[in-house]
Amino acid sequence: MITDVVIAGGGPNGLMLACELSLAGVRPLVLERLPRPSEEPKANGLLGQVVRMLDHRGLCGPLSGSAEPPRPNSAYFMFGALGLDLSLLEHSPVHTLPVPQRRIEQVLEERAIELGVEIRRGHELTGLAQDGDAVTADVAGPDGTYQVRARYLVGADGAHSATRKLAGIGFPGVTYDRMTVRSAHATVPADWVDPATGALHVPGYGAVAPFMPHRTERGGFSYAPMPGHPPLVSTTEWDQPATAAAMSLEELRASVRRVLGVELPLGPPGGPGPHALRRLTGGNTRVAERFTDGRVFLIGDAAHVYAATGGGPGLNLGLQDAVNLGWKLAAEIRGSAPPGLLDTYEPERRAAARRMVLNAQAQAALIAPGSDVTGLREVFAELLRDPGAVRRLAELTTGADVRYDLGGGEAHPLTGRFAPDLDLRTPAGPVRLAELTRTARPLLLDLTDDASLSRALGHDQVDIVTARAEAPAPTALLLRPDCYVAWASASPRPGPAELEALRATLRRWFGVSEPART
């Protein structure tokens, strides 16, 4: 069999990539080792730029069940179990979407099937070989083994990625073997929960805000009452004795007692499962030696993993890997990619991965036990009275500080950053900028006084929309399909130099050599 792209791994990252490729007219084949979707409780939501990215693909509504666009959290968040007062900021970068990973997979699978993606469950990648033209994948399926020949192969098959191992790509990093994390869905005394705030009031300890980790010198504690599910109670401890015994609620109760110094009555969860009851010892923060090897690419946990810091950093980062790679790979397959386009995937996403390493390591240091760490936290708490410090840590945690190096020393401040939130008035009526990017095509937004850009430039590879902004905004934006700003202008009527810079940007990213109209 011959296909455009084989994606090894049918989790959220692989399915997101399949959707992106399909939107661009490329035929992907998804191979998923598991015969059916996993029911194991995993991530409980999405945080940061990934929420805005999903909004730009029209996926937030199906995930949240609401027609309302995502709004930033402007109240309170955490970094290393220290409070970030987001009310100090004029614009909060913290977007959250509380939705279980199983629901994320379900929505993405439905979208992929709607777009015509073939998903083969119970089919596992067992070998690969590549030449100058294609990759030959060995696959083990329910009816035996077979081969698939594809122009490219993408590993979205998790931290233990067979793709990465078969390609001979190293996975260096740090293993944190001192840490033990215990988690379980459980009931808590109903009269201990504040109906107004959702906080858990633990006698002898105090109030524990929902979804916010708490650190003591003996460990960490969190309480997450997900809508429609029993609360998820978790503890983190260091240097616990090894055990082969099965995890139990009694073990979690004892852990809470050690961490908080008080008793927390935990009962078995109610309602349909599956319910979490797990003990994880150790953790890893690792980044692959390279994200590409010839015609083989890595995304998500196959390329990078992070010791738990809250907010599901691996899933948030992996979905954005998929969107970054999808349009570039599709352009290469269609033959419309300018030289070197596909080579930009690794440096852009490696920079984002390294930023997340910094985030994970800093938070791990701040939640560690010991009086010296307590002193460090007191200093940090003083710094967090400064809005500038709050903003920097909020942007680091959410990935809002990622800015791709797109060249040009005099570039507009938005160049290389994710598209801003804009409310627009177009000839067809009011629209949000996020609603104009659902097709995953390049977009030139012309907000000039006289729509001069739309008259001077145009190409069938780029969508052009003329509009007026409801608030102060740039006068023009050129967005890549991943919704990052490739070029921007603040001039009411861009002059010849800016028009030439725009043409150069069109050539660089989309291979547009001549305007379609003048």
ROSE-671521 format. One record per residue (C-alpha): x, y, z; residue in three letters. Coordinates in steps of 0.25 Angstrom, whole numbers, padded with zeros to 4 digits, always signed. Each point is the difference from the previous one (the first is absolute). Layout:
BEGIN
XYZala
...
***
This chain:
BEGIN
+0000+0000+0000met
+0005+0014-0003ile
-0005+0012+0008thr
+0004+0015+0002asp
+0003-0001+0015val
+0000-0011+0010val
-0003+0005+0015ile
+0004-0010+0010ala
-0009+0003+0012gly
-0014+0003+0001gly
-0001+0008+0012gly
-0003+0015+0001pro
+0013+0004-0007asn
-0001-0010-0011gly
-0014+0003-0003leu
+0002+0015+0000met
+0011-0001-0010leu
-0009-0009-0008ala
-0011+0011+0000cys
+0010+0011-0004glu
+0006-0009-0012leu
-0014-0003-0005ser
-0004+0015+0001leu
+0012+0002-0009ala
-0005-0010-0010gly
+0010-0011+0004val
-0004-0015+0003arg
+0005-0005+0013pro
-0001-0014+0006leu
+0000-0001+0015val
+0005-0013+0006leu
-0004-0002+0015glu
+0006-0011+0008arg
-0012-0001+0009leu
-0013-0008-0005pro
-0009+0011+0006arg
+0001+0013+0007pro
+0006+0000+0014ser
-0009+0002+0012glu
+0012+0003+0009glu
-0002+0014+0006pro
+0012+0009-0004lys
+0000+0015-0002ala
-0011+0008+0005asn
+0000+0012-0009gly
+0008+0009-0009leu
+0007+0013+0004leu
+0006+0012-0007gly
+0002+0003-0015gln
-0005-0014-0004val
-0014+0004+0004val
+0001+0012-0009arg
+0005-0009-0011met
-0011-0009+0001leu
-0010+0012+0000asp
+0007+0004-0013his
-0004-0014-0006arg
-0014+0000+0005gly
+0002-0011+0011leu
-0002+0008+0013cys
-0016-0001-0002gly
+0000-0015-0001pro
+0010-0002+0011leu
-0007+0010+0010ser
-0014-0002-0004gly
-0002+0015-0001ser
-0001+0009-0012ala
+0007+0011+0008glu
+0015+0003-0004pro
+0010-0003+0010pro
+0003+0011+0010arg
+0013+0002+0008pro
+0000-0003+0015asn
+0002+0014+0006ser
+0000-0004+0014ala
+0010-0010+0006tyr
+0010-0011-0005phe
+0012-0007+0005met
+0015-0002-0003phe
+0007-0010+0009gly
-0012+0000+0010ala
+0002+0015+0001leu
-0012+0009-0003gly
+0000+0009-0012leu
-0009+0012+0002asp
-0005+0002-0015leu
-0009+0012+0004ser
+0013+0008+0000leu
+0001-0002-0015leu
-0007+0008-0010glu
-0001-0012-0009his
+0001-0014+0006ser
+0007-0011-0009pro
-0006-0011+0008val
-0011-0008-0008his
-0005-0013+0006thr
-0009-0011-0006leu
-0004-0010+0010pro
-0003-0013-0008val
+0005-0014+0002pro
+0010-0005-0010gln
-0010-0011-0004arg
-0010+0010-0005arg
+0012+0008-0007ile
+0003-0013-0008glu
-0015-0003-0003gln
-0002+0014-0006val
+0013+0000-0008leu
-0003-0014-0005glu
-0014+0004-0004glu
+0006+0012-0007arg
+0010-0009-0007ala
-0010-0010-0005ile
-0009+0012-0005glu
+0012+0004-0008leu
+0002-0013-0006gly
+0012-0005+0008val
+0002-0015+0001glu
+0003-0005+0014ile
+0005-0015+0002arg
-0002-0004+0014arg
+0008-0012+0005gly
+0011+0003-0010his
+0014+0002+0005glu
+0013+0005-0006leu
+0011-0011+0001thr
+0010+0005-0010gly
+0004+0011-0009leu
+0010+0002-0011ala
+0001+0013-0009gln
+0007+0003-0013asp
+0000+0013-0008gly
-0014-0001-0004asp
-0008-0006+0011ala
-0001-0008+0013val
-0004-0014+0001thr
-0007-0004+0013ala
-0002-0014+0005asp
-0013-0001+0007val
-0006-0011+0009ala
-0015-0001-0001gly
-0011-0009+0005pro
+0001-0008-0013asp
+0015-0001-0001gly
+0011+0009-0005thr
+0001+0009-0012tyr
+0008+0012-0005gln
-0004+0014-0003val
+0008+0009-0009arg
-0002+0015+0003ala
+0007+0013-0004arg
+0001+0003+0014tyr
-0001-0006+0014leu
-0004+0007+0013val
+0002-0006+0014gly
-0011+0005+0009ala
+0001-0013+0008asp
+0004+0005+0014gly
+0011+0001+0010ala
+0004-0015-0004his
-0001+0003-0015ser
+0003-0011-0009ala
+0003+0010-0011thr
+0011+0007+0008arg
+0006-0013+0003lys
+0000-0006-0014leu
+0005+0013-0005ala
+0012-0001+0010gly
-0003+0014+0006ile
+0005+0002+0014gly
-0008+0005+0011phe
+0009+0007+0010pro
-0005+0007+0013gly
-0002-0001+0015val
-0007-0011+0008thr
-0006+0004+0013tyr
+0000-0013+0008asp
-0003+0006+0014arg
-0014+0004-0003met
-0013-0008+0003thr
-0013+0005-0005val
-0013-0006+0005arg
-0014+0003-0006ser
-0014-0005+0001ala
-0014+0004-0003his
-0006+0000+0014ala
-0012+0007+0008thr
+0003+0010+0011val
-0010+0005+0011pro
-0010+0008-0008ala
-0001+0011+0012asp
+0015+0002-0002trp
-0002+0006-0014val
-0004+0015-0001asp
-0011+0000-0010pro
+0003+0014-0005ala
+0015-0002-0003thr
+0002-0015+0000gly
+0011+0001+0010ala
+0003-0012+0009leu
+0000+0005+0015his
+0009-0011+0007val
-0001+0002+0015pro
+0013+0002+0006gly
+0006+0004-0013tyr
-0008+0011-0007gly
-0006+0002-0013ala
+0005-0007-0013val
-0004+0007-0013ala
-0005-0009-0010pro
+0010-0004-0011phe
+0011+0008+0007met
+0012-0009+0005pro
+0004+0003+0014his
+0014-0002+0005arg
+0005-0003+0015thr
+0014-0004+0004glu
-0005-0014+0000arg
-0006-0001-0014gly
-0011+0005-0009gly
-0015-0001+0000phe
-0011+0003-0011ser
-0015-0001-0001tyr
-0006+0000-0013ala
-0016-0001-0001pro
-0002-0002-0015met
-0014+0003-0004pro
-0008-0013-0001gly
+0011-0008+0006his
+0004-0004+0015pro
+0011+0009+0005pro
+0014-0004-0004leu
+0009+0001+0013val
+0015-0001-0002ser
+0013+0001+0009thr
+0014+0001-0003thr
+0011-0005+0009glu
+0015-0002-0001trp
+0009-0012+0004asp
-0011-0010+0003gln
+0003-0014+0002pro
-0002-0009-0012ala
-0012-0010+0000thr
-0006-0010-0008ala
-0014+0001+0006ala
-0012+0004-0008ala
-0004+0015+0002met
-0012+0002+0009ser
-0008+0011+0006leu
+0006-0003+0014glu
+0014+0003-0006glu
-0005+0013-0005leu
-0006+0004+0013arg
+0013-0003+0007ala
+0008+0008-0010ser
-0010+0012+0002val
+0002-0001+0015arg
+0015+0001-0002arg
+0000+0012-0010val
-0011+0008+0007leu
+0002-0005+0015gly
-0015-0002+0001val
-0010-0011-0003glu
-0009+0001-0013leu
-0011-0010-0001pro
+0000-0006-0014leu
-0011-0009-0005gly
-0001-0008-0012pro
-0005+0008-0013pro
-0014-0001-0005gly
-0005+0000-0014gly
+0005-0007-0012pro
+0014-0003-0002gly
+0011-0001-0003pro
+0006+0006+0012his
+0014+0003+0003ala
+0008-0007+0011leu
+0014+0000-0003arg
+0014+0002+0005arg
+0011+0006-0009leu
+0015-0001+0005thr
+0010+0009-0007gly
-0002+0009-0012gly
+0008+0004-0012asn
+0003+0013-0007thr
+0006-0004-0014arg
+0002+0006-0013val
+0003-0008-0013ala
+0014+0002-0006glu
-0007+0004-0013arg
-0015+0001-0004phe
+0003-0004-0014thr
+0008-0011-0007asp
-0001+0001-0015gly
-0015-0003-0003arg
-0004-0003+0015val
-0005+0010+0009phe
-0003+0000+0015leu
-0011+0008+0007ile
-0006+0000+0014gly
+0006-0009+0011asp
+0008-0008-0010ala
+0008+0013-0001ala
-0001+0005+0014his
-0005-0004+0014val
-0001+0008+0013tyr
+0000-0003+0014ala
-0014+0004+0005ala
-0001+0015+0003thr
-0015+0001-0002gly
-0008+0005-0012gly
+0004-0012-0009gly
+0012+0006-0007pro
+0002-0012-0009gly
-0013+0000-0006leu
-0001+0015-0001asn
+0014+0000-0007leu
-0003-0012-0009gly
-0013+0005-0006leu
+0008+0013-0004gln
+0011-0009-0006asp
-0011-0007-0009ala
-0005+0014-0005val
+0014+0005-0002asn
+0004-0012-0008leu
-0013-0003-0008gly
-0001+0012-0009trp
+0015-0001-0003lys
+0000-0015-0003leu
-0013+0002-0009ala
+0007+0011-0008ala
+0012-0009-0002glu
-0009-0011-0005ile
-0008+0009-0009arg
+0012+0006-0006gly
-0003+0014+0004ser
+0010+0001+0011ala
+0011+0010-0002pro
+0015-0005+0003pro
+0003-0003+0014gly
-0015+0001+0005leu
+0000-0014+0006leu
+0014+0003+0007asp
-0007+0010+0009thr
-0008-0010+0008tyr
+0011-0004+0009glu
+0006+0013+0004pro
-0013+0006+0003glu
-0006-0011+0008arg
+0014-0003+0007arg
+0000+0014+0005ala
-0014-0002+0005ala
+0004-0013+0007ala
+0012+0006+0006arg
-0009+0011+0006arg
-0009-0011+0006met
+0013-0007+0006val
+0003+0013+0007leu
-0014+0001+0005asn
+0000-0014+0005ala
+0013+0001+0007gln
-0003+0013+0007ala
-0013-0005+0005gln
+0006-0013+0005ala
+0010+0008+0008ala
-0010+0008+0006leu
-0009-0011+0005ile
+0012-0009+0006ala
+0000-0002+0015pro
+0009+0007+0010gly
+0002+0013+0007ser
+0009+0005-0010asp
-0010-0001-0011val
-0010+0007+0010thr
+0009+0011+0001gly
+0001+0001-0015leu
-0015+0000-0001arg
-0001+0012+0009glu
+0009+0008-0009val
-0008-0004-0012phe
-0013+0003+0007ala
+0005+0015+0002glu
+0004+0000-0014leu
-0014-0004-0005leu
-0005+0013+0006arg
+0006+0006-0013asp
-0010+0000-0012pro
+0012-0002-0009gly
+0005-0013+0007ala
-0014-0005+0000val
-0002+0002-0015arg
+0014-0006-0003arg
-0004-0013+0008leu
-0014-0001-0005ala
+0005+0001-0015glu
+0011-0010+0003leu
-0010-0010+0006thr
-0010+0002-0012thr
+0010+0001-0011gly
-0005+0014-0003ala
+0015+0004+0000asp
+0004-0008-0012val
+0004+0008-0012arg
+0006-0006-0012tyr
+0012+0006-0006asp
-0006+0004-0014leu
+0012+0009-0004gly
+0000+0015-0002gly
+0006+0009+0011gly
-0010+0011-0002glu
-0012-0009+0000ala
-0013+0004+0007his
-0001-0005+0014pro
-0011-0010-0003leu
+0008-0007-0011thr
+0003-0014+0005gly
-0011+0000+0010arg
-0013-0007+0000phe
-0011+0008-0006ala
-0007+0011+0009pro
-0014-0001+0004asp
-0008+0010-0009leu
-0014+0003-0002asp
-0002+0004-0014leu
-0011+0007-0009arg
+0000-0006-0014thr
-0009+0003-0012pro
-0007-0013+0004ala
-0002+0004+0015gly
+0007-0001+0013pro
+0010-0011+0002val
+0011-0004+0009arg
+0014-0002-0006leu
+0000-0015+0005ala
-0012-0003-0008glu
+0008+0004-0013leu
+0010-0011+0002thr
-0008-0012+0000arg
+0004-0005-0013thr
+0015+0000+0003ala
+0004+0009-0011arg
+0010+0012+0000pro
-0008+0013+0003leu
+0003+0014-0004leu
-0009+0009+0009leu
-0001+0014-0006asp
-0004+0011+0010leu
+0006+0011-0008thr
-0009+0013-0002asp
-0002-0002-0014asp
+0002-0016-0002ala
+0012+0003-0008ser
+0007-0013+0003leu
-0012-0008-0005ser
+0001+0008-0013arg
+0015-0001-0001ala
+0002-0015+0003leu
-0007-0013-0001gly
+0003-0015-0003his
-0009-0012+0000asp
+0009-0006+0011gln
-0003+0011+0009val
-0014+0005+0005asp
-0002+0015+0001ile
-0010+0006+0009val
-0003+0015+0001thr
-0005+0005+0014ala
-0001+0010+0010arg
+0005-0003+0015ala
-0009+0003+0012glu
+0012+0004+0008ala
+0014+0006-0003pro
+0007-0011-0008ala
+0011-0001-0011pro
-0004+0005-0014thr
+0004-0013-0006ala
+0003-0014+0004leu
+0005-0012-0008leu
-0003-0013+0007leu
+0007-0014-0003arg
-0010-0011+0000pro
+0004-0003+0015asp
-0005+0014+0003cys
+0014+0006+0003tyr
+0002+0014-0005val
+0010-0001-0012ala
-0001+0015-0003trp
-0007+0012+0006ala
-0001+0015-0002ser
-0004+0012+0008ala
-0001+0010-0012ser
-0014+0005-0004pro
+0005-0002-0014arg
+0012-0008-0002pro
+0010+0005-0009gly
+0009-0006-0011pro
+0010-0005+0010ala
-0010-0007+0008glu
-0007-0006-0012leu
+0013-0006-0004glu
+0003-0006+0014ala
-0014-0006-0001leu
+0003-0006-0014arg
+0013-0005+0005ala
-0007-0007+0012thr
-0011-0006-0010leu
+0012-0006-0008arg
+0007-0005+0013arg
-0012-0007+0006trp
-0009-0003-0011phe
+0008+0000-0013gly
-0008+0011-0005val
+0009+0006-0011ser
-0010+0010-0007glu
-0013+0007+0004pro
-0012-0006-0007ala
-0005+0014-0002arg
+0005+0014+0000thr
***
